[in-house]
Amino acid sequence: MSAKDREILFIANPFGSGGGGSYRAQRGLLYFARKGLRTYFIVPWASIPDLIALESSVKGVSNLMRNGVHPLAASYLPSIVNRKYLLLTALSPLLHRVSTGIRFFSDKHLKPLIVVSYHEGFDAISLALRFSTMYGTPVGVFLQLPPFYERRRWIHILHSHKLFYKYLYRELYPSLFSLSKTALELCMKENKRYIEEVVKRKGCILAVSKSIPMDMGGAGYVSYLDPGVSLDPEDEALIKSIRDTVKERKGIVVFGGRPIPSKGLIEGILAFSKLVRELSDLKLVFTGYIGRQNKARVLAFAEKLGIREKVLFTGYISRKERLRLVRRAMLMLYPSHEDSYSYAVLEATLLGTPVAGYGIPALQTYFGGLDNVRLAPEGDLEGLVQDAMDLIEGRAWRDEADLHVKEWDEILEEELGFWLKCSGEYG
């Protein structure tokens, strides 16, 4: 089979609105098309909330299609589920087995070498299994986060959700946390069920970082890139420019992750409230989107802690503005419980800004040896505060970054070789 006749099918959300996971999927799909493969994708239902949004997104893929990446279909759940977020969260692990619909956008008669889920959720993996059976081809899964966690790590993640509801939704805390816990556990069990099915079928599983199989409890059936992400040349140039021109540090502590439970939202606020008892001139800055209700409740919580005037939300800001903010900050606070390879920490270290976080595998593996990154045991709030204080008082910011970043083409060529080998092709 000539290169131009080879087809490959991904279950993926390559739309930029899907965050880092969709950006990584887009990167991969465009590269495979550039290497001569006819590249198709099916959108998993969890990526698009309803068919109207789905059709709108598909109309916006002209750039992908111009570069040889084509939407084949999308999956969806019944509209009543999609309209009710809590219902979707709680019931989707059960409903998807019997009610997932498929809408095709082009001829479905393909002959793909392999069908690969580009995401770790059961919505995507189940579709990869379904279509690999339909086409009689091998199946693969690309893990951008762990699909499930070993028990110790899982307890910390659940605890972050418990803190979120306990401090922000106190009046509804028991019922909301119970629903959230049930939904999270159902999703993890469903993810694990489909991963086990892929292994049973002798499918191939590739992780975006070395830390993912660690988080899964040492899953020996998972191969990994080390790591499978990089920076664009434009990003590297922008970071260097900011590092060269922005020299003054302000009294800012920037929260490195999105303001959500598993990124340590509550622990970050609690840690900061302790930090400002000793370093009173600091302000805690959150970037990115947060819902209106959650923002109001975070600020009310900050008021109770006596730090309301020290907590700021920028909302969405441009990438350049965010990088300048990180460069001006005295510290990045990053008490995350979920990661595979942190762009936020990578950018901070390249900008010479110290980072205090938890020693989860993703951070310990790739950043644990750097002298301006301190990682406390996961859940050790006092240790996190002490590390943050030591970094600020020790003026641990740098003008140069001692960190090697792999090139995108090197990473994606390795990934492509993995999928071709899994399919029985060798390029």
C-alpha positions in Angstrom: 0.0 0.0 0.0 1.5 3.4 -1.0 1.8 6.1 1.6 -0.9 8.2 -0.1 -3.4 5.3 0.1 -2.9 4.6 3.8 -5.7 5.7 6.1 -5.7 6.3 9.8 -8.8 7.0 12.0 -8.7 8.8 15.3 -11.4 9.4 17.9 -10.5 12.9 18.8 -11.6 16.5 19.6 -9.1 18.6 17.6 -10.9 21.8 18.2 -9.0 24.4 20.1 -11.8 25.1 22.5 -11.2 21.7 24.1 -8.1 22.9 25.9 -4.6 21.2 26.0 -5.9 17.7 25.2 -7.6 19.0 22.0 -4.5 21.1 21.0 -2.3 17.9 21.4 -4.8 16.0 19.2 -4.8 18.7 16.6 -1.0 18.7 16.6 -0.9 14.9 16.0 -3.5 14.8 13.3 -1.9 17.6 11.3 1.5 15.9 11.4 0.2 12.5 10.3 -1.6 14.1 7.4 1.6 16.0 6.5 3.4 12.7 6.4 1.1 11.4 3.7 -1.6 9.5 5.6 -5.2 10.1 4.9 -6.3 11.2 8.3 -9.8 11.1 9.6 -11.4 11.7 13.0 -14.6 11.1 14.9 -15.6 13.5 17.7 -16.5 11.8 21.0 -19.7 13.0 22.6 -18.1 14.3 25.8 -16.2 16.9 23.7 -19.3 18.6 22.3 -22.4 19.3 24.5 -25.0 19.1 21.8 -25.5 18.6 18.1 -26.0 22.3 17.4 -22.6 23.0 18.9 -21.2 20.0 17.2 -22.3 21.1 13.7 -21.0 24.6 14.4 -17.6 23.2 15.4 -17.4 21.0 12.3 -18.0 24.0 10.1 -15.0 25.6 11.7 -12.5 22.9 10.7 -11.6 24.4 7.3 -7.9 24.7 8.4 -7.8 21.0 9.3 -9.4 20.0 6.0 -7.1 22.2 4.0 -4.3 20.3 5.6 -5.6 16.9 4.9 -7.5 16.1 8.2 -11.2 15.2 7.6 -14.1 14.8 10.0 -15.8 11.5 9.5 -18.5 11.5 12.2 -19.5 12.5 15.7 -21.2 10.7 18.6 -23.9 12.1 20.8 -26.1 11.2 23.8 -29.8 12.0 24.1 -30.5 15.7 24.3 -32.2 15.5 27.7 -28.9 14.2 29.2 -26.8 16.9 27.5 -29.1 19.7 28.7 -28.7 18.6 32.3 -25.0 18.8 33.3 -25.4 16.9 36.6 -27.5 14.3 34.9 -24.8 14.0 32.2 -22.0 13.7 34.8 -23.8 11.1 37.0 -25.5 8.9 34.4 -23.3 9.1 31.3 -21.1 6.2 32.4 -24.2 4.0 32.2 -26.3 5.6 29.4 -23.5 5.7 26.8 -23.5 1.9 26.5 -27.0 1.9 25.1 -27.8 5.3 23.7 -24.7 6.7 21.9 -25.7 7.9 18.5 -23.4 8.4 15.5 -23.8 11.1 12.8 -21.6 10.7 9.8 -20.4 13.7 7.8 -18.7 11.8 4.9 -18.4 8.3 3.4 -17.9 5.8 6.2 -16.3 3.1 3.9 -12.7 3.5 5.0 -9.9 1.0 5.3 -7.9 2.4 8.2 -4.6 0.9 9.3 -5.6 1.4 12.9 -8.3 3.2 15.0 -6.9 5.3 17.8 -8.6 7.0 20.7 -6.8 10.3 21.2 -8.3 10.7 24.6 -8.4 8.6 27.8 -12.1 8.9 28.6 -14.6 6.0 28.2 -16.6 8.0 25.6 -13.6 8.0 23.3 -12.1 4.6 24.0 -15.5 2.8 23.6 -15.8 4.4 20.1 -12.3 3.3 19.2 -13.2 -0.3 20.1 -16.5 0.0 18.3 -15.0 1.2 15.0 -11.9 -1.1 15.2 -14.4 -3.9 15.2 -16.4 -2.4 12.4 -13.3 -2.0 10.2 -11.5 -5.1 11.4 -8.4 -3.2 12.4 -6.2 -3.0 15.5 -7.1 -0.5 18.2 -4.9 2.0 20.0 -5.3 4.5 22.9 -3.3 7.7 23.4 -3.4 8.7 27.1 -3.1 12.4 27.8 -4.0 11.9 31.4 -4.4 8.7 33.5 -7.7 7.0 32.7 -7.7 5.8 36.3 -5.5 6.1 39.4 -3.9 3.8 42.0 -5.7 4.0 45.3 -3.4 6.5 47.2 -3.5 9.0 44.3 -7.2 8.6 43.9 -7.8 9.4 47.6 -6.0 12.8 47.2 -8.1 13.6 44.1 -11.4 12.8 45.8 -10.2 14.9 48.8 -9.7 17.9 46.5 -13.3 17.7 45.4 -14.4 17.2 49.0 -12.6 20.5 50.0 -14.2 22.3 47.1 -17.8 21.5 48.2 -17.1 21.8 51.9 -15.7 25.3 51.7 -17.6 26.8 48.7 -21.0 25.0 48.9 -21.2 24.4 52.6 -25.1 24.4 52.7 -25.2 21.7 50.0 -21.9 20.0 50.8 -23.0 16.5 51.7 -25.3 15.9 48.8 -23.2 17.7 46.1 -20.0 15.9 47.2 -21.8 12.6 47.3 -23.0 13.1 43.7 -19.6 14.2 42.5 -17.8 11.3 44.2 -20.3 8.8 42.7 -19.9 10.3 39.2 -16.1 10.4 39.4 -15.9 6.8 40.6 -18.3 5.6 37.9 -16.2 7.3 35.3 -13.0 5.8 36.6 -14.5 2.3 36.6 -15.8 2.7 33.1 -12.4 4.0 31.9 -10.7 1.0 33.5 -13.2 -1.4 32.0 -12.5 -0.2 28.4 -8.7 0.0 29.0 -8.9 -3.7 30.1 -10.9 -4.5 26.9 -8.1 -2.8 24.8 -5.5 -4.9 26.5 -7.6 -8.0 26.1 -7.7 -7.3 22.3 -3.9 -6.9 22.3 -4.3 -3.2 21.4 -1.6 -0.6 21.8 -1.6 2.0 24.6 0.7 5.0 24.4 1.0 7.7 27.1 2.0 11.3 26.7 4.4 11.1 29.6 6.3 8.6 31.7 4.3 9.6 34.8 0.9 8.2 33.5 1.6 4.5 34.0 3.0 5.4 37.5 -0.3 7.1 38.4 -2.1 4.0 37.1 -0.2 1.8 39.6 2.7 0.7 37.4 0.7 -0.4 34.3 3.3 -2.4 32.4 1.1 -2.6 29.3 1.4 1.2 28.7 4.2 2.5 26.5 5.1 6.2 26.8 6.7 9.2 25.1 9.2 11.0 27.4 7.5 13.4 27.1 5.1 13.7 24.3 4.6 17.5 24.3 6.7 20.4 23.4 6.6 24.2 22.7 6.1 25.8 19.3 9.1 27.9 18.0 6.8 30.9 18.4 6.3 30.1 22.1 10.0 29.7 22.7 10.7 33.0 21.0 8.0 34.7 23.0 9.3 33.3 26.3 12.9 34.3 25.5 11.7 37.8 24.6 9.8 38.2 27.8 12.7 36.8 29.8 15.1 39.3 28.2 12.8 42.4 28.6 10.9 41.8 31.9 13.2 42.0 34.8 11.2 43.5 37.7 9.4 41.1 40.1 6.1 42.2 41.7 4.4 41.0 44.8 2.4 38.4 42.9 1.8 34.7 43.5 0.2 33.3 40.3 -2.0 30.2 40.6 -0.6 27.9 37.9 -3.6 25.7 37.2 -7.2 26.2 36.2 -9.4 27.2 39.2 -10.9 23.7 39.6 -10.9 21.2 42.4 -8.3 18.7 41.1 -5.8 21.5 40.4 -5.8 22.2 44.1 -8.0 25.4 44.1 -8.9 25.2 47.8 -5.5 24.1 48.9 -4.0 27.0 46.9 -6.2 29.5 48.7 -5.6 28.0 52.1 -1.8 27.9 51.5 -1.8 31.5 50.4 -3.8 32.6 53.4 -1.0 31.2 55.6 1.7 32.6 53.4 0.5 36.2 53.7 0.6 36.1 57.5 4.4 36.3 57.0 4.6 38.1 53.7 1.7 40.5 53.8 2.4 42.4 50.5 1.5 39.5 48.3 -1.5 39.0 46.0 -2.9 35.7 44.6 -3.8 35.9 40.9 -5.9 33.5 39.0 -6.0 33.5 35.2 -8.5 31.8 32.8 -12.1 31.1 33.0 -14.1 30.5 36.2 -17.9 30.4 36.3 -19.7 33.4 37.9 -21.1 31.4 40.8 -17.8 29.6 41.6 -16.0 33.0 41.5 -18.4 34.6 43.9 -18.1 31.7 46.3 -14.3 31.7 46.1 -14.3 35.4 46.9 -16.7 34.8 49.8 -14.4 32.1 51.1 -11.4 34.5 50.8 -13.4 37.1 52.8 -13.9 34.6 55.6 -10.1 34.0 55.6 -9.4 37.8 55.7 -7.7 37.9 52.3 -10.6 39.1 50.0 -8.7 42.1 48.8 -5.6 40.0 48.0 -7.3 37.5 45.6 -7.6 38.6 42.0 -9.2 37.1 38.9 -8.0 38.3 35.5 -10.4 36.3 33.4 -9.2 35.4 30.0 -6.0 37.1 29.0 -3.8 36.6 25.9 -0.9 34.1 26.1 1.6 37.0 25.9 -0.1 38.7 28.9 -0.2 35.5 30.9 3.5 34.8 30.3 4.4 38.4 31.3 2.4 37.9 34.5 4.2 34.7 35.3 7.6 36.4 34.6 6.7 39.2 37.0 5.5 36.9 39.7 7.6 36.0 42.7 6.1 32.5 42.7 3.9 30.1 40.9 1.7 28.1 43.3 0.8 24.8 41.8 -0.9 22.3 44.2 -2.3 20.2 41.4 -3.4 16.6 41.9 -3.8 15.8 38.2 -1.2 16.2 35.4 0.8 14.4 32.8 3.3 17.0 31.8 2.6 20.5 33.0 2.9 23.3 30.5 2.3 25.8 33.3 5.3 24.6 35.2 7.4 24.3 32.1 6.7 27.9 31.2 7.4 29.1 34.7 10.8 27.4 34.8 11.7 28.7 31.4 10.7 32.2 32.6 12.8 31.8 35.7 9.9 31.9 38.1 10.0 29.5 41.1 7.3 26.9 41.6 5.9 25.4 44.8 3.7 22.4 44.3 3.0 18.8 45.2 5.3 15.9 44.3 2.9 14.1 42.1 4.6 11.8 39.5 4.1 14.3 36.6 6.0 17.0 38.5 8.5 14.9 40.3 9.5 13.1 37.0 10.1 16.2 34.9 10.8 19.0 37.3 11.8 17.5 40.6 15.5 18.0 40.0 15.4 21.8 39.3 16.7 24.0 42.1 13.8 26.6 41.9 11.0 24.0 42.0 10.0 22.7 45.4 7.6 19.7 45.7 6.0 18.9 49.0 4.4 15.5 49.6 0.9 15.4 48.1 -1.6 16.9 50.6 1.1 18.4 52.9 -0.3 21.9 53.1 2.2 23.1 55.7 5.1 21.7 53.6 3.7 23.5 50.6 3.5 26.8 52.5 7.1 26.4 53.8 8.4 25.6 50.4 6.7 28.7 49.0 8.1 30.9 51.7 11.6 29.5 51.2 11.5 30.2 47.5 10.3 33.8 47.9 12.6 34.7 50.7 15.5 33.0 49.0 14.8 35.1 45.8 14.9 31.9 43.7 14.1 33.5 40.4 16.4 33.0 37.5 17.3 34.8 34.3 18.3 31.7 32.4 16.5 28.4 32.1 18.4 25.1 32.4 15.8 22.8 30.8 15.9 21.0 27.5 12.7 20.8 25.5 12.3 18.2 22.7 11.3 19.3 19.2 7.7 18.6 18.1 8.7 16.8 14.9 10.9 14.4 16.9 8.1 13.6 19.3 5.4 13.1 16.6 7.7 11.0 14.4 8.2 8.7 17.3 4.4 8.6 17.9 3.6 7.9 14.3 6.1 5.0 14.2 4.4 3.5 17.3 1.0 3.5 15.6 2.3 2.1 12.3 4.1 -0.6 14.2 0.9 -1.4 16.1 -1.0 -1.6 12.8 1.6 -3.9 11.2 2.9 -1.1 9.0 6.5 0.2 9.3 6.3 3.4 7.2 
